[in-house]
């Protein structure tokens, strides 16, 4: 009985040690700089980067939509607001704002 307990403890320890080896985060033969994940770019709306309309800049009350009053901050968005508001609810959601960015960039 004692041999079985000792064997069980030894197998458990070996199993635990092999699990720790697999949990290693970087290979030993590569310096840290090569295994470090790429740093993501600063958080920006993709439309803001491409010159389009930015939800984060236009949605002043942070309700997830740009209403007509908020759209007045951009003369070009004001000009196409009715066309961009495809569901005619008086607000532009993210998809409508993205479409408006494309409309605006093709009319420049």
TASULBEL-V604505 format. One record per pair of residues at least 24 apart in sequence whose C-alpha atoms are under 6 Angstrom apart, sorted by sequence separation. I is the first residue (numbers start at 1). J is the second residue. D is the distance in Angstrom with one decimal. If there is no record, write none. Layout:
# TASULBEL-V604505
i={I & I}
j={J & J}
d={D & D}
This chain:
# TASULBEL-V604505
i={67 & 66 & 66 & 65 & 65 & 53 & 52}
j={91 & 91 & 92 & 92 & 93 & 101 & 101}
d={4.3 & 5.5 & 5.0 & 5.4 & 4.7 & 5.5 & 4.6}
